[in-house]
């Protein structure tokens, strides 16, 4: 019997991006609308990509 390959979790693969160095990045939430209550610093920080921690990275590598 052939080995079964684990399927890619499609919703996770649409949210997370695997970089060439092996790090996994994602878009931070809460930056699309209703940002007038937030400070400019908060809005600017949400424009940048977030990076997953090492523990989450090792847990999700098989699924992406």
PDBQT receptor file of N, H, CA, C and O in Angstrom, charges set to zero:
ATOM      1  N   UNK A   1       0.844  -1.185   0.000  1.00  0.00    +0.000 N 
ATOM      2  CA  UNK A   1       0.000   0.000   0.000  1.00  0.00    +0.000 C 
ATOM      3  C   UNK A   1       0.890   1.250   0.000  1.00  0.00    +0.000 C 
ATOM      4  O   UNK A   1       1.880   1.319   0.729  1.00  0.00    +0.000 OA
ATOM      5  N   UNK A   2       0.534   2.204  -0.802  1.00  0.00    +0.000 N 
ATOM      6  H   UNK A   2      -0.269   2.148  -1.394  1.00  0.00    +0.000 HD
ATOM      7  CA  UNK A   2       1.328   3.427  -0.925  1.00  0.00    +0.000 C 
ATOM      8  C   UNK A   2       1.103   4.334   0.280  1.00  0.00    +0.000 C 
ATOM      9  O   UNK A   2       0.053   4.301   0.921  1.00  0.00    +0.000 OA
ATOM     10  N   UNK A   3       2.126   5.147   0.568  1.00  0.00    +0.000 N 
ATOM     11  H   UNK A   3       2.979   5.173   0.046  1.00  0.00    +0.000 HD
ATOM     12  CA  UNK A   3       1.981   6.094   1.668  1.00  0.00    +0.000 C 
ATOM     13  C   UNK A   3       1.029   7.208   1.269  1.00  0.00    +0.000 C 
ATOM     14  O   UNK A   3       1.056   7.680   0.132  1.00  0.00    +0.000 OA
ATOM     15  N   UNK A   4       0.194   7.623   2.199  1.00  0.00    +0.000 N 
ATOM     16  H   UNK A   4       0.173   7.240   3.123  1.00  0.00    +0.000 HD
ATOM     17  CA  UNK A   4      -0.749   8.703   1.923  1.00  0.00    +0.000 C 
ATOM     18  C   UNK A   4      -0.076  10.042   2.225  1.00  0.00    +0.000 C 
ATOM     19  O   UNK A   4       0.583  10.203   3.252  1.00  0.00    +0.000 OA
ATOM     20  N   UNK A   5      -0.254  10.981   1.327  1.00  0.00    +0.000 N 
ATOM     21  H   UNK A   5      -0.790  10.850   0.493  1.00  0.00    +0.000 HD
ATOM     22  CA  UNK A   5       0.305  12.311   1.502  1.00  0.00    +0.000 C 
ATOM     23  C   UNK A   5      -0.733  13.188   2.186  1.00  0.00    +0.000 C 
ATOM     24  O   UNK A   5      -1.913  13.152   1.836  1.00  0.00    +0.000 OA
ATOM     25  N   UNK A   6      -0.295  13.970   3.154  1.00  0.00    +0.000 N 
ATOM     26  H   UNK A   6       0.664  13.999   3.438  1.00  0.00    +0.000 HD
ATOM     27  CA  UNK A   6      -1.226  14.829   3.864  1.00  0.00    +0.000 C 
ATOM     28  C   UNK A   6      -1.653  15.983   2.963  1.00  0.00    +0.000 C 
ATOM     29  O   UNK A   6      -0.820  16.624   2.323  1.00  0.00    +0.000 OA
ATOM     30  N   UNK A   7      -2.950  16.238   2.920  1.00  0.00    +0.000 N 
ATOM     31  H   UNK A   7      -3.627  15.717   3.440  1.00  0.00    +0.000 HD
ATOM     32  CA  UNK A   7      -3.467  17.299   2.070  1.00  0.00    +0.000 C 
ATOM     33  C   UNK A   7      -3.148  18.665   2.663  1.00  0.00    +0.000 C 
ATOM     34  O   UNK A   7      -3.012  18.809   3.877  1.00  0.00    +0.000 OA
ATOM     35  N   UNK A   8      -3.031  19.659   1.798  1.00  0.00    +0.000 N 
ATOM     36  H   UNK A   8      -3.142  19.542   0.811  1.00  0.00    +0.000 HD
ATOM     37  CA  UNK A   8      -2.801  21.032   2.234  1.00  0.00    +0.000 C 
ATOM     38  C   UNK A   8      -4.098  21.602   2.774  1.00  0.00    +0.000 C 
ATOM     39  O   UNK A   8      -5.150  21.459   2.152  1.00  0.00    +0.000 OA
ATOM     40  N   UNK A   9      -4.028  22.241   3.918  1.00  0.00    +0.000 N 
ATOM     41  H   UNK A   9      -3.173  22.357   4.423  1.00  0.00    +0.000 HD
ATOM     42  CA  UNK A   9      -5.191  22.913   4.491  1.00  0.00    +0.000 C 
ATOM     43  C   UNK A   9      -5.366  24.226   3.746  1.00  0.00    +0.000 C 
ATOM     44  O   UNK A   9      -4.580  25.154   3.937  1.00  0.00    +0.000 OA
ATOM     45  N   UNK A  10      -6.395  24.319   2.891  1.00  0.00    +0.000 N 
ATOM     46  H   UNK A  10      -7.033  23.565   2.735  1.00  0.00    +0.000 HD
ATOM     47  CA  UNK A  10      -6.501  25.402   1.923  1.00  0.00    +0.000 C 
ATOM     48  C   UNK A  10      -6.698  26.770   2.567  1.00  0.00    +0.000 C 
ATOM     49  O   UNK A  10      -6.107  27.750   2.111  1.00  0.00    +0.000 OA
ATOM     50  N   UNK A  11      -7.513  26.859   3.614  1.00  0.00    +0.000 N 
ATOM     51  H   UNK A  11      -7.992  26.063   3.984  1.00  0.00    +0.000 HD
ATOM     52  CA  UNK A  11      -7.727  28.171   4.226  1.00  0.00    +0.000 C 
ATOM     53  C   UNK A  11      -6.453  28.666   4.908  1.00  0.00    +0.000 C 
ATOM     54  O   UNK A  11      -6.183  29.867   4.913  1.00  0.00    +0.000 OA
ATOM     55  N   UNK A  12      -5.670  27.752   5.481  1.00  0.00    +0.000 N 
ATOM     56  H   UNK A  12      -5.890  26.777   5.477  1.00  0.00    +0.000 HD
ATOM     57  CA  UNK A  12      -4.416  28.139   6.109  1.00  0.00    +0.000 C 
ATOM     58  C   UNK A  12      -3.405  28.585   5.065  1.00  0.00    +0.000 C 
ATOM     59  O   UNK A  12      -2.675  29.550   5.288  1.00  0.00    +0.000 OA
ATOM     60  N   UNK A  13      -3.351  27.902   3.933  1.00  0.00    +0.000 N 
ATOM     61  H   UNK A  13      -3.945  27.118   3.751  1.00  0.00    +0.000 HD
ATOM     62  CA  UNK A  13      -2.383  28.258   2.903  1.00  0.00    +0.000 C 
ATOM     63  C   UNK A  13      -2.710  29.597   2.260  1.00  0.00    +0.000 C 
ATOM     64  O   UNK A  13      -1.819  30.244   1.709  1.00  0.00    +0.000 OA
ATOM     65  N   UNK A  14      -3.968  30.031   2.317  1.00  0.00    +0.000 N 
ATOM     66  H   UNK A  14      -4.692  29.506   2.765  1.00  0.00    +0.000 HD
ATOM     67  CA  UNK A  14      -4.335  31.331   1.769  1.00  0.00    +0.000 C 
ATOM     68  C   UNK A  14      -3.982  32.474   2.712  1.00  0.00    +0.000 C 
ATOM     69  O   UNK A  14      -3.868  33.620   2.278  1.00  0.00    +0.000 OA
ATOM     70  N   UNK A  15      -3.809  32.179   3.990  1.00  0.00    +0.000 N 
ATOM     71  H   UNK A  15      -3.902  31.248   4.343  1.00  0.00    +0.000 HD
ATOM     72  CA  UNK A  15      -3.529  33.212   4.984  1.00  0.00    +0.000 C 
ATOM     73  C   UNK A  15      -2.040  33.331   5.276  1.00  0.00    +0.000 C 
ATOM     74  O   UNK A  15      -1.535  34.438   5.459  1.00  0.00    +0.000 OA
ATOM     75  N   UNK A  16      -1.337  32.218   5.320  1.00  0.00    +0.000 N 
ATOM     76  H   UNK A  16      -1.747  31.318   5.171  1.00  0.00    +0.000 HD
ATOM     77  CA  UNK A  16       0.078  32.211   5.691  1.00  0.00    +0.000 C 
ATOM     78  C   UNK A  16       0.962  32.132   4.459  1.00  0.00    +0.000 C 
ATOM     79  O   UNK A  16       0.621  31.459   3.487  1.00  0.00    +0.000 OA
ATOM     80  N   UNK A  17       2.101  32.820   4.499  1.00  0.00    +0.000 N 
ATOM     81  H   UNK A  17       2.378  33.367   5.289  1.00  0.00    +0.000 HD
ATOM     82  CA  UNK A  17       3.064  32.805   3.409  1.00  0.00    +0.000 C 
ATOM     83  C   UNK A  17       4.382  32.235   3.925  1.00  0.00    +0.000 C 
ATOM     84  O   UNK A  17       4.911  32.699   4.935  1.00  0.00    +0.000 OA
ATOM     85  N   UNK A  18       4.910  31.224   3.228  1.00  0.00    +0.000 N 
ATOM     86  H   UNK A  18       4.480  30.847   2.408  1.00  0.00    +0.000 HD
ATOM     87  CA  UNK A  18       6.183  30.631   3.617  1.00  0.00    +0.000 C 
ATOM     88  C   UNK A  18       7.288  31.356   2.866  1.00  0.00    +0.000 C 
ATOM     89  O   UNK A  18       7.287  31.387   1.635  1.00  0.00    +0.000 OA
ATOM     90  N   UNK A  19       8.224  31.935   3.592  1.00  0.00    +0.000 N 
ATOM     91  H   UNK A  19       8.225  31.910   4.592  1.00  0.00    +0.000 HD
ATOM     92  CA  UNK A  19       9.339  32.672   2.997  1.00  0.00    +0.000 C 
ATOM     93  C   UNK A  19      10.461  31.710   2.654  1.00  0.00    +0.000 C 
ATOM     94  O   UNK A  19      10.500  30.597   3.178  1.00  0.00    +0.000 OA
ATOM     95  N   UNK A  20      11.390  32.125   1.769  1.00  0.00    +0.000 N 
ATOM     96  H   UNK A  20      11.359  33.029   1.343  1.00  0.00    +0.000 HD
ATOM     97  CA  UNK A  20      12.489  31.221   1.379  1.00  0.00    +0.000 C 
ATOM     98  C   UNK A  20      13.351  30.756   2.550  1.00  0.00    +0.000 C 
ATOM     99  O   UNK A  20      13.885  29.647   2.510  1.00  0.00    +0.000 OA
ATOM    100  N   UNK A  21      13.499  31.574   3.588  1.00  0.00    +0.000 N 
ATOM    101  H   UNK A  21      13.065  32.474   3.620  1.00  0.00    +0.000 HD
ATOM    102  CA  UNK A  21      14.315  31.178   4.727  1.00  0.00    +0.000 C 
ATOM    103  C   UNK A  21      13.624  30.225   5.675  1.00  0.00    +0.000 C 
ATOM    104  O   UNK A  21      14.235  29.753   6.634  1.00  0.00    +0.000 OA
ATOM    105  N   UNK A  22      12.338  29.931   5.419  1.00  0.00    +0.000 N 
ATOM    106  H   UNK A  22      11.842  30.315   4.641  1.00  0.00    +0.000 HD
ATOM    107  CA  UNK A  22      11.602  29.009   6.273  1.00  0.00    +0.000 C 
ATOM    108  C   UNK A  22      10.669  29.687   7.259  1.00  0.00    +0.000 C 
ATOM    109  O   UNK A  22       9.888  29.013   7.932  1.00  0.00    +0.000 OA
ATOM    110  N   UNK A  23      10.736  31.024   7.357  1.00  0.00    +0.000 N 
ATOM    111  H   UNK A  23      11.370  31.571   6.810  1.00  0.00    +0.000 HD
ATOM    112  CA  UNK A  23       9.830  31.716   8.259  1.00  0.00    +0.000 C 
ATOM    113  C   UNK A  23       8.453  31.807   7.626  1.00  0.00    +0.000 C 
ATOM    114  O   UNK A  23       8.318  31.762   6.404  1.00  0.00    +0.000 OA
ATOM    115  N   UNK A  24       7.443  31.933   8.455  1.00  0.00    +0.000 N 
ATOM    116  H   UNK A  24       7.553  31.969   9.448  1.00  0.00    +0.000 HD
ATOM    117  CA  UNK A  24       6.057  32.012   7.986  1.00  0.00    +0.000 C 
ATOM    118  C   UNK A  24       5.503  33.375   8.393  1.00  0.00    +0.000 C 
ATOM    119  O   UNK A  24       5.562  33.753   9.563  1.00  0.00    +0.000 OA
ATOM    120  N   UNK A  25       4.962  34.110   7.416  1.00  0.00    +0.000 N 
ATOM    121  H   UNK A  25       4.913  33.802   6.466  1.00  0.00    +0.000 HD
ATOM    122  CA  UNK A  25       4.433  35.435   7.695  1.00  0.00    +0.000 C 
ATOM    123  C   UNK A  25       2.940  35.471   7.404  1.00  0.00    +0.000 C 
ATOM    124  O   UNK A  25       2.410  34.601   6.713  1.00  0.00    +0.000 OA
ATOM    125  N   UNK A  26       2.269  36.484   7.935  1.00  0.00    +0.000 N 
ATOM    126  H   UNK A  26       2.699  37.191   8.496  1.00  0.00    +0.000 HD
ATOM    127  CA  UNK A  26       0.826  36.648   7.761  1.00  0.00    +0.000 C 
ATOM    128  C   UNK A  26       0.495  38.128   7.819  1.00  0.00    +0.000 C 
ATOM    129  O   UNK A  26       1.302  38.925   8.296  1.00  0.00    +0.000 OA
ATOM    130  N   UNK A  27      -0.689  38.507   7.335  1.00  0.00    +0.000 N 
ATOM    131  H   UNK A  27      -1.344  37.859   6.947  1.00  0.00    +0.000 HD
ATOM    132  CA  UNK A  27      -1.132  39.898   7.393  1.00  0.00    +0.000 C 
ATOM    133  C   UNK A  27      -1.818  40.129   8.730  1.00  0.00    +0.000 C 
ATOM    134  O   UNK A  27      -2.656  39.334   9.157  1.00  0.00    +0.000 OA
ATOM    135  N   UNK A  28      -1.463  41.203   9.373  1.00  0.00    +0.000 N 
ATOM    136  H   UNK A  28      -0.783  41.849   9.026  1.00  0.00    +0.000 HD
ATOM    137  CA  UNK A  28      -2.059  41.505  10.670  1.00  0.00    +0.000 C 
ATOM    138  C   UNK A  28      -3.503  41.968  10.485  1.00  0.00    +0.000 C 
ATOM    139  O   UNK A  28      -3.846  42.575   9.471  1.00  0.00    +0.000 OA
ATOM    140  N   UNK A  29      -4.335  41.676  11.468  1.00  0.00    +0.000 N 
ATOM    141  H   UNK A  29      -4.056  41.183  12.292  1.00  0.00    +0.000 HD
ATOM    142  CA  UNK A  29      -5.757  41.957  11.351  1.00  0.00    +0.000 C 
ATOM    143  C   UNK A  29      -6.095  43.355  11.858  1.00  0.00    +0.000 C 
ATOM    144  O   UNK A  29      -5.320  43.986  12.577  1.00  0.00    +0.000 OA
ATOM    145  N   UNK A  30      -7.269  43.812  11.463  1.00  0.00    +0.000 N 
ATOM    146  H   UNK A  30      -7.899  43.299  10.879  1.00  0.00    +0.000 HD
ATOM    147  CA  UNK A  30      -7.814  45.047  12.002  1.00  0.00    +0.000 C 
ATOM    148  C   UNK A  30      -7.358  46.313  11.321  1.00  0.00    +0.000 C 
ATOM    149  O   UNK A  30      -7.452  47.386  11.917  1.00  0.00    +0.000 OA
ATOM    150  N   UNK A  31      -6.867  46.238  10.098  1.00  0.00    +0.000 N 
ATOM    151  H   UNK A  31      -6.791  45.367   9.614  1.00  0.00    +0.000 HD
ATOM    152  CA  UNK A  31      -6.368  47.439   9.444  1.00  0.00    +0.000 C 
ATOM    153  C   UNK A  31      -7.168  47.897   8.249  1.00  0.00    +0.000 C 
ATOM    154  O   UNK A  31      -6.722  48.787   7.525  1.00  0.00    +0.000 OA
ATOM    155  N   UNK A  32      -8.342  47.320   8.012  1.00  0.00    +0.000 N 
ATOM    156  H   UNK A  32      -8.704  46.597   8.600  1.00  0.00    +0.000 HD
ATOM    157  CA  UNK A  32      -9.078  47.652   6.800  1.00  0.00    +0.000 C 
ATOM    158  C   UNK A  32     -10.019  48.842   6.963  1.00  0.00    +0.000 C 
ATOM    159  O   UNK A  32     -10.024  49.740   6.121  1.00  0.00    +0.000 OA
ATOM    160  N   UNK A  33     -10.800  48.863   8.010  1.00  0.00    +0.000 N 
ATOM    161  H   UNK A  33     -10.796  48.133   8.694  1.00  0.00    +0.000 HD
ATOM    162  CA  UNK A  33     -11.719  49.987   8.198  1.00  0.00    +0.000 C 
ATOM    163  C   UNK A  33     -11.933  50.193   9.688  1.00  0.00    +0.000 C 
ATOM    164  O   UNK A  33     -11.519  49.375  10.510  1.00  0.00    +0.000 OA
ATOM    165  N   UNK A  34     -12.580  51.290  10.021  1.00  0.00    +0.000 N 
ATOM    166  H   UNK A  34     -12.916  51.954   9.354  1.00  0.00    +0.000 HD
ATOM    167  CA  UNK A  34     -12.810  51.705  11.410  1.00  0.00    +0.000 C 
ATOM    168  C   UNK A  34     -11.488  51.888  12.146  1.00  0.00    +0.000 C 
ATOM    169  O   UNK A  34     -11.336  51.424  13.276  1.00  0.00    +0.000 OA
ATOM    170  N   UNK A  35     -10.541  52.557  11.518  1.00  0.00    +0.000 N 
ATOM    171  H   UNK A  35     -10.664  52.934  10.600  1.00  0.00    +0.000 HD
ATOM    172  CA  UNK A  35      -9.249  52.777  12.143  1.00  0.00    +0.000 C 
ATOM    173  C   UNK A  35      -9.123  54.187  12.707  1.00  0.00    +0.000 C 
ATOM    174  O   UNK A  35      -8.043  54.570  13.157  1.00  0.00    +0.000 OA
ATOM    175  N   UNK A  36     -10.209  54.971  12.692  1.00  0.00    +0.000 N 
ATOM    176  H   UNK A  36     -11.086  54.660  12.326  1.00  0.00    +0.000 HD
ATOM    177  CA  UNK A  36     -10.108  56.350  13.190  1.00  0.00    +0.000 C 
ATOM    178  C   UNK A  36      -9.923  56.391  14.707  1.00  0.00    +0.000 C 
ATOM    179  O   UNK A  36      -9.419  57.381  15.236  1.00  0.00    +0.000 OA
ATOM    180  N   UNK A  37     -10.316  55.345  15.404  1.00  0.00    +0.000 N 
ATOM    181  H   UNK A  37     -10.725  54.540  14.974  1.00  0.00    +0.000 HD
ATOM    182  CA  UNK A  37     -10.162  55.325  16.866  1.00  0.00    +0.000 C 
ATOM    183  C   UNK A  37      -8.748  54.947  17.282  1.00  0.00    +0.000 C 
ATOM    184  O   UNK A  37      -8.361  55.164  18.430  1.00  0.00    +0.000 OA
ATOM    185  N   UNK A  38      -7.969  54.379  16.351  1.00  0.00    +0.000 N 
ATOM    186  H   UNK A  38      -8.284  54.203  15.418  1.00  0.00    +0.000 HD
ATOM    187  CA  UNK A  38      -6.627  53.933  16.666  1.00  0.00    +0.000 C 
ATOM    188  C   UNK A  38      -5.614  55.044  16.420  1.00  0.00    +0.000 C 
ATOM    189  O   UNK A  38      -5.847  55.956  15.626  1.00  0.00    +0.000 OA
ATOM    190  N   UNK A  39      -4.501  54.950  17.110  1.00  0.00    +0.000 N 
ATOM    191  H   UNK A  39      -4.312  54.210  17.755  1.00  0.00    +0.000 HD
ATOM    192  CA  UNK A  39      -3.431  55.912  16.870  1.00  0.00    +0.000 C 
ATOM    193  C   UNK A  39      -2.752  55.598  15.539  1.00  0.00    +0.000 C 
ATOM    194  O   UNK A  39      -2.886  54.496  15.005  1.00  0.00    +0.000 OA
ATOM    195  N   UNK A  40      -2.034  56.567  15.019  1.00  0.00    +0.000 N 
ATOM    196  H   UNK A  40      -1.925  57.462  15.453  1.00  0.00    +0.000 HD
ATOM    197  CA  UNK A  40      -1.327  56.358  13.764  1.00  0.00    +0.000 C 
ATOM    198  C   UNK A  40      -0.289  55.271  13.871  1.00  0.00    +0.000 C 
ATOM    199  O   UNK A  40      -0.036  54.553  12.904  1.00  0.00    +0.000 OA
ATOM    200  N   UNK A  41       0.320  55.138  15.045  1.00  0.00    +0.000 N 
ATOM    201  H   UNK A  41       0.114  55.722  15.831  1.00  0.00    +0.000 HD
ATOM    202  CA  UNK A  41       1.325  54.098  15.256  1.00  0.00    +0.000 C 
ATOM    203  C   UNK A  41       0.703  52.711  15.121  1.00  0.00    +0.000 C 
ATOM    204  O   UNK A  41       1.294  51.815  14.519  1.00  0.00    +0.000 OA
ATOM    205  N   UNK A  42      -0.492  52.539  15.684  1.00  0.00    +0.000 N 
ATOM    206  H   UNK A  42      -0.973  53.266  16.173  1.00  0.00    +0.000 HD
ATOM    207  CA  UNK A  42      -1.152  51.241  15.584  1.00  0.00    +0.000 C 
ATOM    208  C   UNK A  42      -1.475  50.891  14.141  1.00  0.00    +0.000 C 
ATOM    209  O   UNK A  42      -1.288  49.750  13.717  1.00  0.00    +0.000 OA
ATOM    210  N   UNK A  43      -1.964  51.881  13.381  1.00  0.00    +0.000 N 
ATOM    211  H   UNK A  43      -2.116  52.807  13.726  1.00  0.00    +0.000 HD
ATOM    212  CA  UNK A  43      -2.336  51.630  11.990  1.00  0.00    +0.000 C 
ATOM    213  C   UNK A  43      -1.091  51.309  11.162  1.00  0.00    +0.000 C 
ATOM    214  O   UNK A  43      -1.136  50.417  10.315  1.00  0.00    +0.000 OA
ATOM    215  N   UNK A  44       0.005  52.009  11.387  1.00  0.00    +0.000 N 
ATOM    216  H   UNK A  44       0.042  52.733  12.075  1.00  0.00    +0.000 HD
ATOM    217  CA  UNK A  44       1.243  51.752  10.656  1.00  0.00    +0.000 C 
ATOM    218  C   UNK A  44       1.787  50.360  10.964  1.00  0.00    +0.000 C 
ATOM    219  O   UNK A  44       2.262  49.662  10.068  1.00  0.00    +0.000 OA
ATOM    220  N   UNK A  45       1.718  49.959  12.226  1.00  0.00    +0.000 N 
ATOM    221  H   UNK A  45       1.332  50.526  12.954  1.00  0.00    +0.000 HD
ATOM    222  CA  UNK A  45       2.246  48.647  12.601  1.00  0.00    +0.000 C 
ATOM    223  C   UNK A  45       1.434  47.508  11.998  1.00  0.00    +0.000 C 
ATOM    224  O   UNK A  45       1.969  46.422  11.775  1.00  0.00    +0.000 OA
ATOM    225  N   UNK A  46       0.152  47.739  11.730  1.00  0.00    +0.000 N 
ATOM    226  H   UNK A  46      -0.283  48.621  11.911  1.00  0.00    +0.000 HD
ATOM    227  CA  UNK A  46      -0.661  46.696  11.122  1.00  0.00    +0.000 C 
ATOM    228  C   UNK A  46      -0.392  46.525   9.639  1.00  0.00    +0.000 C 
ATOM    229  O   UNK A  46      -0.785  45.515   9.055  1.00  0.00    +0.000 OA
ATOM    230  N   UNK A  47       0.275  47.500   9.014  1.00  0.00    +0.000 N 
ATOM    231  H   UNK A  47       0.594  48.321   9.488  1.00  0.00    +0.000 HD
ATOM    232  CA  UNK A  47       0.604  47.362   7.594  1.00  0.00    +0.000 C 
ATOM    233  C   UNK A  47       1.707  46.331   7.375  1.00  0.00    +0.000 C 
ATOM    234  O   UNK A  47       1.785  45.706   6.317  1.00  0.00    +0.000 OA
ATOM    235  N   UNK A  48       2.557  46.160   8.382  1.00  0.00    +0.000 N 
ATOM    236  H   UNK A  48       2.494  46.667   9.242  1.00  0.00    +0.000 HD
ATOM    237  CA  UNK A  48       3.673  45.224   8.234  1.00  0.00    +0.000 C 
ATOM    238  C   UNK A  48       3.204  43.789   8.407  1.00  0.00    +0.000 C 
ATOM    239  O   UNK A  48       2.172  43.521   9.022  1.00  0.00    +0.000 OA
ATOM    240  N   UNK A  49       3.980  42.882   7.855  1.00  0.00    +0.000 N 
ATOM    241  H   UNK A  49       4.819  43.100   7.355  1.00  0.00    +0.000 HD
ATOM    242  CA  UNK A  49       3.681  41.462   8.001  1.00  0.00    +0.000 C 
ATOM    243  C   UNK A  49       4.065  41.002   9.400  1.00  0.00    +0.000 C 
ATOM    244  O   UNK A  49       5.058  41.467   9.960  1.00  0.00    +0.000 OA
ATOM    245  N   UNK A  50       3.287  40.098   9.959  1.00  0.00    +0.000 N 
ATOM    246  H   UNK A  50       2.481  39.720   9.504  1.00  0.00    +0.000 HD
ATOM    247  CA  UNK A  50       3.637  39.472  11.215  1.00  0.00    +0.000 C 
ATOM    248  C   UNK A  50       4.363  38.171  10.958  1.00  0.00    +0.000 C 
ATOM    249  O   UNK A  50       4.197  37.578   9.892  1.00  0.00    +0.000 OA
ATOM    250  N   UNK A  51       5.160  37.711  11.900  1.00  0.00    +0.000 N 
ATOM    251  H   UNK A  51       5.294  38.193  12.766  1.00  0.00    +0.000 HD
ATOM    252  CA  UNK A  51       5.884  36.450  11.775  1.00  0.00    +0.000 C 
ATOM    253  C   UNK A  51       5.419  35.485  12.854  1.00  0.00    +0.000 C 
ATOM    254  O   UNK A  51       5.252  35.866  14.013  1.00  0.00    +0.000 OA
ATOM    255  N   UNK A  52       5.213  34.231  12.461  1.00  0.00    +0.000 N 
ATOM    256  H   UNK A  52       5.349  33.922  11.520  1.00  0.00    +0.000 HD
ATOM    257  CA  UNK A  52       4.819  33.222  13.427  1.00  0.00    +0.000 C 
ATOM    258  C   UNK A  52       5.989  32.854  14.320  1.00  0.00    +0.000 C 
ATOM    259  O   UNK A  52       7.148  32.922  13.911  1.00  0.00    +0.000 OA
ATOM    260  N   UNK A  53       5.669  32.462  15.548  1.00  0.00    +0.000 N 
ATOM    261  H   UNK A  53       4.728  32.407  15.880  1.00  0.00    +0.000 HD
ATOM    262  CA  UNK A  53       6.707  32.034  16.472  1.00  0.00    +0.000 C 
ATOM    263  C   UNK A  53       7.242  30.664  16.055  1.00  0.00    +0.000 C 
ATOM    264  O   UNK A  53       6.645  29.975  15.228  1.00  0.00    +0.000 OA
ATOM    265  N   UNK A  54       8.360  30.288  16.633  1.00  0.00    +0.000 N 
ATOM    266  H   UNK A  54       8.845  30.848  17.305  1.00  0.00    +0.000 HD
ATOM    267  CA  UNK A  54       9.026  29.046  16.260  1.00  0.00    +0.000 C 
ATOM    268  C   UNK A  54       8.147  27.829  16.560  1.00  0.00    +0.000 C 
ATOM    269  O   UNK A  54       8.126  26.875  15.783  1.00  0.00    +0.000 OA
ATOM    270  N   UNK A  55       7.426  27.858  17.678  1.00  0.00    +0.000 N 
ATOM    271  H   UNK A  55       7.443  28.633  18.309  1.00  0.00    +0.000 HD
ATOM    272  CA  UNK A  55       6.576  26.725  18.037  1.00  0.00    +0.000 C 
ATOM    273  C   UNK A  55       5.408  26.559  17.083  1.00  0.00    +0.000 C 
ATOM    274  O   UNK A  55       5.082  25.440  16.687  1.00  0.00    +0.000 OA
ATOM    275  N   UNK A  56       4.775  27.663  16.713  1.00  0.00    +0.000 N 
ATOM    276  H   UNK A  56       5.040  28.572  17.035  1.00  0.00    +0.000 HD
ATOM    277  CA  UNK A  56       3.669  27.595  15.762  1.00  0.00    +0.000 C 
ATOM    278  C   UNK A  56       4.166  27.188  14.385  1.00  0.00    +0.000 C 
ATOM    279  O   UNK A  56       3.484  26.468  13.655  1.00  0.00    +0.000 OA
ATOM    280  N   UNK A  57       5.360  27.653  14.033  1.00  0.00    +0.000 N 
ATOM    281  H   UNK A  57       5.915  28.238  14.626  1.00  0.00    +0.000 HD
ATOM    282  CA  UNK A  57       5.931  27.329  12.727  1.00  0.00    +0.000 C 
ATOM    283  C   UNK A  57       6.133  25.825  12.584  1.00  0.00    +0.000 C 
ATOM    284  O   UNK A  57       5.781  25.245  11.557  1.00  0.00    +0.000 OA
ATOM    285  N   UNK A  58       6.698  25.194  13.608  1.00  0.00    +0.000 N 
ATOM    286  H   UNK A  58       6.984  25.665  14.442  1.00  0.00    +0.000 HD
ATOM    287  CA  UNK A  58       6.938  23.755  13.528  1.00  0.00    +0.000 C 
ATOM    288  C   UNK A  58       5.630  22.967  13.545  1.00  0.00    +0.000 C 
ATOM    289  O   UNK A  58       5.552  21.880  12.972  1.00  0.00    +0.000 OA
ATOM    290  N   UNK A  59       4.620  23.501  14.191  1.00  0.00    +0.000 N 
ATOM    291  H   UNK A  59       4.683  24.384  14.656  1.00  0.00    +0.000 HD
ATOM    292  CA  UNK A  59       3.333  22.811  14.255  1.00  0.00    +0.000 C 
ATOM    293  C   UNK A  59       2.595  22.885  12.927  1.00  0.00    +0.000 C 
ATOM    294  O   UNK A  59       1.898  21.941  12.557  1.00  0.00    +0.000 OA
ATOM    295  N   UNK A  60       2.738  23.998  12.202  1.00  0.00    +0.000 N 
ATOM    296  H   UNK A  60       3.304  24.766  12.503  1.00  0.00    +0.000 HD
ATOM    297  CA  UNK A  60       1.958  24.202  10.982  1.00  0.00    +0.000 C 
ATOM    298  C   UNK A  60       2.702  23.855   9.702  1.00  0.00    +0.000 C 
ATOM    299  O   UNK A  60       2.108  23.901   8.624  1.00  0.00    +0.000 OA
ATOM    300  N   UNK A  61       3.978  23.511   9.784  1.00  0.00    +0.000 N 
ATOM    301  H   UNK A  61       4.460  23.474  10.660  1.00  0.00    +0.000 HD
ATOM    302  CA  UNK A  61       4.748  23.249   8.579  1.00  0.00    +0.000 C 
ATOM    303  C   UNK A  61       4.176  22.088   7.779  1.00  0.00    +0.000 C 
ATOM    304  O   UNK A  61       4.200  22.132   6.549  1.00  0.00    +0.000 OA
ATOM    305  N   UNK A  62       3.674  21.071   8.419  1.00  0.00    +0.000 N 
ATOM    306  H   UNK A  62       3.655  21.035   9.419  1.00  0.00    +0.000 HD
ATOM    307  CA  UNK A  62       3.150  19.907   7.712  1.00  0.00    +0.000 C 
ATOM    308  C   UNK A  62       1.830  20.197   7.014  1.00  0.00    +0.000 C 
ATOM    309  O   UNK A  62       1.474  19.505   6.060  1.00  0.00    +0.000 OA
ATOM    310  N   UNK A  63       1.097  21.210   7.474  1.00  0.00    +0.000 N 
ATOM    311  H   UNK A  63       1.386  21.771   8.250  1.00  0.00    +0.000 HD
ATOM    312  CA  UNK A  63      -0.240  21.462   6.957  1.00  0.00    +0.000 C 
ATOM    313  C   UNK A  63      -0.213  22.412   5.766  1.00  0.00    +0.000 C 
ATOM    314  O   UNK A  63      -1.130  22.397   4.945  1.00  0.00    +0.000 OA
ATOM    315  N   UNK A  64       0.828  23.242   5.662  1.00  0.00    +0.000 N 
ATOM    316  H   UNK A  64       1.573  23.255   6.329  1.00  0.00    +0.000 HD
ATOM    317  CA  UNK A  64       0.848  24.247   4.606  1.00  0.00    +0.000 C 
ATOM    318  C   UNK A  64       1.373  23.665   3.315  1.00  0.00    +0.000 C 
ATOM    319  O   UNK A  64       1.462  24.371   2.310  1.00  0.00    +0.000 OA
TER     320      UNK A  64
